Structure formats: C-alpha cells, structure tokens
Amino acid sequence: MGCPLCQEQDPKGVMALGFGTRQYLRHAAGSYMARTYPMAVVTAPRKVEFQERTLPELSDNKVLIRVRAAAICGSDLRIFKGKHPSAPLPSAIGHEVSGVIAGTGKHVSQFREGDRVTVEPVIVCGTCEFCLSGRYNLCTQISFQCRQGQGAFTPYFVAEERWVHHLPENVSFEEGALVEPLAVAIHGVEKAGIQLGRTTTFFGEGAIGLLILMLVNRSGDGQTFVVGAQQHRLAKAMELGANEVFDNREGDAVSAILERTSGAGIDLSFEAVGQEETLLQSLMVLRKGGMAVLLCIFEEPEVRITPNLFIQKEISLVGSQGYCWDFQTALKLMEQEAVRPGEIITHVLPLESLQHGFELLMDDASEAIKVVIKVA
C-alpha cells in the first residue's frame, strides 16, 4: 500500500526511514483524520521501521487521540536492542504519550474533541481478584498497548475512556508525555514509605531514577546518593538535589557510601538499572532493617544474589510494578509545579528522526537523558 497523500508506493506495507517516508510522515502527522497512518515498529535489533495502519471504527467507550508527543522509555530501548523479555521482535514501541482528542465513541462522557490528554497504556482483564480489589497493576493478564500492537510513535492512538486523563493547561505536550514515567516513580516511592531523615541511594541515573530523586527530595530531608555510569546524568542528579554522586565505573561505590554513613549503611535504596551488579549493590549498601525497591525490568532472566544478607541484616527487597491510581497523583503534582519532569528532557525530535533518537540514547557522548518525539 502507498501513502494516500503523496501517492508513494510501498508494496511490502513497511515504511523504512527514507526520503519518501519522511514526506509520508509529515503528511500523516499534519493531516486531519487520514484513514491510513504510519506507526513505528522495531523489526530487528536497532532497526525502526514504519508500518501502515488503518484507523479503526471507534467502539462505544473508546476515544481517538491525535498524538502530539511521545517519549522514548527504557523499556522501548530494550525492545530496540532486541532484549526485552516480554516483547519479542517485531514489536510496536512507545507508550509515554500525550495528545488531543480527535474523536469519541457514542458512550464517552468525560471527553470531547479538542481536549488535551495523556494515556495510561495498560490493558487489564477487569475480572481477576486483583482488578476487583483495585490493584489492577497486578492483574493476572496485564499487558500494555505496545505489546498488543499499538505503539505511541504514530499520529493516532486509540484508548478506552477509563484510561485517558485530562492534561492540565499549564503542562506542555512534551511534559505530558512524561506523566507515565512519573507515575512509575510515584508508585515506587509509595512502596518505599518515605519518611523524614532517611538516607537514600539511587542506582540508576536514567529518567526513572532522576524522577524518584525529585520525589524523595520533595518528601524527605535525609541524605541522597546517586550511583550511575554516565557523567552528564550524574551532573543532572546533582542539579536536582543529590548530596553526592558516584561513578560506578570508577572505584567502589558501596564502600564509599558505607564510609559516608560511618559504616552503618543507608535506610533505603532504589534499583532502576536492571542489572545483577546494581541489584547486589542496592542490597549491600543497606543498613540493618533497610529496604531496597526494585523498579526495572531485567534483560537477563536470572541473577545471583547473596541470600545471607537478608538474614544477617534483616533487610527486605520489594518489587514495584508500574502504577496503580498513580496517574492522578502525577498530574496533580505537575499541575501544582511541585515536580517538573520537563527538567530531564534533553532532546525533542520530529517523528522522522525516531531512529536517531534511539541512537542518541545508545551513545554516551550525546549526553541524552530523555528524548521526546514531537509528532504534531
């Protein structure tokens, strides 16, 4: 099939990132209600292509969103590398999204065309014990839109009304694409039960780690340490209020943190890297009775840890799965400007530069932290 706007043919139905596709993307992103449109798919490791989709008929409770911005997430990066354990290739990408309502089903009551929105991209059964008790993030059949074939790097996105949220007027579309990762961070902080005066270490200086740092600095007054492997991100952590940062490639971060705490260790750690080394470090820095919160998907299905640590120090390791009623909190904090996730955006690129956006995040020299794709 070809582009209905520029009549360029693509017999395989796959739009690669060439000159013709660039024209097609600009036509599709700039037009109103084109029946066919391009959607980004990782078809092989480190290869993004655009496949043509057709707008579906809206069912009663769904809305059509004209995408304005979508952000590249750490899980998207794992898909890009072909290493996401739950998203075999080919796979759609993108789930951090904001936009404008372009159409509504006949039973939709909370939205009308032109409303500014963001989307909670989960898919749950609604009938298991966890859904019925309100803990839908633990749904026995939980999935996400991109895993079911609908990514966010595209001009159009369809969602059920119940998963769509109004975007405050003082929040830009670029920031609106960061509501989802902020909700992830909020859920992790709530799992930790932040208290005043607690010392905290963050393993991972990516978007989630930095957003958690913002939240912890807002919620408590204890010392905060950040351990990472990219100097520009560690510098950003200092700008955001970390007391001290440590480059995990240079020296022994665990020993340094224990020294700063007179050998006692810290109260709380967050692991937002997804590697065996940092998981073990997040446990080793804990003081007796401390807690580590695990937020990141691991590319490797199995890791080795030291079980005696749990007995000898009576520490705990807690998992944090996505978000559950956390979008509302994220939006309120952003509306009140209590948290400004836009501070971690380093690059805003057009849709045709999506491949380049992933390459920036793979290149330390680019100093990229959060890349947002501006669709329209």
Rosetta blueprint (number, residue, H / E / L):
1 M L
2 G E
3 C L
4 P L
5 L L
6 C L
7 Q L
8 E L
9 Q E
10 D L
11 P L
12 K L
13 G L
14 V E
15 M E
16 A L
17 L L
18 G L
19 F H
20 G H
21 T H
22 R H
23 Q H
24 Y H
25 L H
26 R H
27 H H
28 A H
29 A H
30 G H
31 S L
32 Y L
33 M L
34 A L
35 R L
36 T E
37 Y E
38 P E
39 M E
40 A E
41 V E
42 V E
43 T E
44 A E
45 P L
46 R L
47 K E
48 V E
49 E E
50 F E
51 Q E
52 E E
53 R E
54 T E
55 L L
56 P L
57 E L
58 L L
59 S L
60 D L
61 N L
62 K E
63 V E
64 L E
65 I E
66 R E
67 V E
68 R E
69 A E
70 A E
71 A E
72 I L
73 C L
74 G H
75 S H
76 D H
77 L H
78 R H
79 I H
80 F H
81 K H
82 G L
83 K L
84 H L
85 P L
86 S L
87 A L
88 P L
89 L L
90 P L
91 S E
92 A E
93 I L
94 G L
95 H L
96 E E
97 V E
98 S E
99 G E
100 V E
101 I E
102 A E
103 G E
104 T E
105 G L
106 K L
107 H L
108 V L
109 S L
110 Q L
111 F L
112 R L
113 E L
114 G L
115 D L
116 R E
117 V E
118 T E
119 V E
120 E L
121 P L
122 V E
123 I E
124 V L
125 C L
126 G L
127 T L
128 C L
129 E H
130 F H
131 C H
132 L H
133 S L
134 G L
135 R L
136 Y H
137 N H
138 L H
139 C L
140 T L
141 Q L
142 I L
143 S E
144 F E
145 Q H
146 C H
147 R H
148 Q H
149 G L
150 Q L
151 G L
152 A L
153 F L
154 T L
155 P L
156 Y E
157 F E
158 V E
159 A E
160 E E
161 E H
162 R H
163 W H
164 V E
165 H E
166 H E
167 L L
168 P L
169 E L
170 N L
171 V L
172 S L
173 F H
174 E H
175 E H
176 G H
177 A L
178 L L
179 V H
180 E H
181 P H
182 L H
183 A H
184 V H
185 A H
186 I H
187 H H
188 G H
189 V H
190 E H
191 K H
192 A H
193 G L
194 I L
195 Q L
196 L L
197 G L
198 R L
199 T L
200 T E
201 T E
202 F E
203 F E
204 G L
205 E L
206 G L
207 A H
208 I H
209 G H
210 L H
211 L H
212 I H
213 L H
214 M H
215 L H
216 V H
217 N H
218 R H
219 S H
220 G L
221 D L
222 G L
223 Q L
224 T E
225 F E
226 V E
227 V E
228 G E
229 A L
230 Q L
231 Q H
232 H H
233 R H
234 L H
235 A H
236 K H
237 A H
238 M H
239 E H
240 L L
241 G L
242 A L
243 N L
244 E E
245 V E
246 F E
247 D E
248 N L
249 R L
250 E L
251 G L
252 D L
253 A H
254 V H
255 S H
256 A H
257 I H
258 L H
259 E H
260 R H
261 T L
262 S L
263 G L
264 A L
265 G L
266 I E
267 D E
268 L E
269 S E
270 F E
271 E E
272 A L
273 V L
274 G L
275 Q L
276 E H
277 E H
278 T H
279 L H
280 L H
281 Q H
282 S H
283 L H
284 M H
285 V L
286 L E
287 R E
288 K E
289 G E
290 G E
291 M E
292 A E
293 V E
294 L E
295 L L
296 C L
297 I L
298 F L
299 E L
300 E L
301 P L
302 E L
303 V L
304 R L
305 I L
306 T L
307 P L
308 N H
309 L H
310 F H
311 I H
312 Q H
313 K H
314 E L
315 I L
316 S E
317 L E
318 V E
319 G E
320 S L
321 Q L
322 G L
323 Y L
324 C L
325 W L
326 D L
327 F H
328 Q H
329 T H
330 A H
331 L H
332 K H
333 L H
334 M H
335 E H
336 Q L
337 E L
338 A L
339 V L
340 R L
341 P H
342 G H
343 E H
344 I H
345 I E
346 T E
347 H E
348 V E
349 L E
350 P E
351 L H
352 E H
353 S H
354 L H
355 Q H
356 H H
357 G H
358 F H
359 E H
360 L H
361 L H
362 M H
363 D L
364 D H
365 A H
366 S H
367 E L
368 A L
369 I L
370 K E
371 V E
372 V E
373 I E
374 K E
375 V L
376 A L
